[in-house]
Amino acid sequence: MRVPYATMRSEFIRVLNKYGITGDRAELSATLFADASRDGIYTHGLNRFPKFIKSIENGSVDVNAEAEPEASLGMLERWNGRRGCGNLNAYRCMERAIELAHRQTIGVVALNNTNHWMRPGNYGLMAVKENCIGILWTNTVPNMPPWGGREARLGNNPVVFAVPNGDEPPVLLDVAVSMFSYGKLESYARQGRELPVDGGFNPDQQITRNAADILATHQVLPIGYWKGSGISLMLDLIASALSGGRTSRQVGELPTETELSQVFIAIDLNRLPDGAEFAQKVRDTLADMQTSKPVDPARPVYYPGKNMMKTRAENMEQGIPVEESVWEAVLKL
């Protein structure tokens, strides 16, 4: 089943209005959700929307709150999200980081007391549109065991790196530090599909590709095993230090996942003396990378973000693929 982009966005606006998010704020939030699905990130677009509404209902999200600056510390600004809408808070802080980068080459905004930011790649794309490198990450509720452990003590702390690429699709890496996000696991479980690679542990402590078993144990595999475990810890601690906000451990002390810590960094390439030379380096690097002989001839090598525009064009023309059960749930809201 496919749904036109405009229809999906208008349904999001309708529901957001019902829950007290109105005007430009509703239109922006709806656009960020719809854009995620449009670009093929279905887990953090339509599929995430009902969860967002539940977070309003359970009091995690204050629909009237907006992020505000708390302190200016050199090139770093610290903002308080006031437990507002996570995607609106993230959009504003990335916007501010870009503003600072245009003035001083590098802009850093650290955000505390916020909520799930939905698809973080949206904010990386904001940076590349302004010819900026974007680097951003968040912590989460503890949802991943440290390497060698069984109980969740770390977040799977998503991180984004975005690099402009002229008129070609930007280089956009948008990943959690677990092999699969929980949204992706839920999607595979709903569809009864096996994961393409190992994703976590089953109740018998065996590594498995069964998404439902991993959801039951809450034992996802970190990327790179012990390396991903270490990266998760460092992202969490740095986000907390810069923002003055909670660590994943402290988020886990709350009744629901809220009051997260996030970091947004923008670097303005226009202010660098060799920005044009760097642009050529990007083109040469990507071209060289894609000359690598593929293991599977049917699947050529590509850089992260390359296929996004193809997916976007297809979904805008044919409609966005949806899981019918999720779409029906949104229509009933």
Sequence and secondary structure as in RCSB ss.txt:
>XXXX:A:sequence
MRVPYATMRSEFIRVLNKYGITGDRAELSATLFADASRDGIYTHGLNRFPKFIKSIENGSVDVNAEAEPEASLGM
LERWNGRRGCGNLNAYRCMERAIELAHRQTIGVVALNNTNHWMRPGNYGLMAVKENCIGILWTNTVPNMPPWGGR
EARLGNNPVVFAVPNGDEPPVLLDVAVSMFSYGKLESYARQGRELPVDGGFNPDQQITRNAADILATHQVLPIGY
WKGSGISLMLDLIASALSGGRTSRQVGELPTETELSQVFIAIDLNRLPDGAEFAQKVRDTLADMQTSKPVDPARP
VYYPGKNMMKTRAENMEQGIPVEESVWEAVLKL
>XXXX:A:secstr
 EE HHHHHHHHHHHHHHTT  HHHHHHHHHHHHHHHHTT GGGTGGGHHHHHHHHHTTS  TT   EEEEEETT
EEEEE TT  HHHHHHHHHHHHHHHHHHHSEEEEEEEEE   S THHHHHHHHHTTEEEEEEE  SS B  TT S
S  B    EEEEE  TTS  EEEEE SBSS HHHHHHHHHHT B SS  EE TTS EE BHHHHHHHT B BTTT
HHHHHHHHHHHHHHHHHHT   HHHHTTSSSS SEEEEEEEEEGGGSTTHHHHHHHHHHHHHHHTTS  SSTTS 
   TTTTHHHHHHHHHHH EE  HHHHHHHHT 
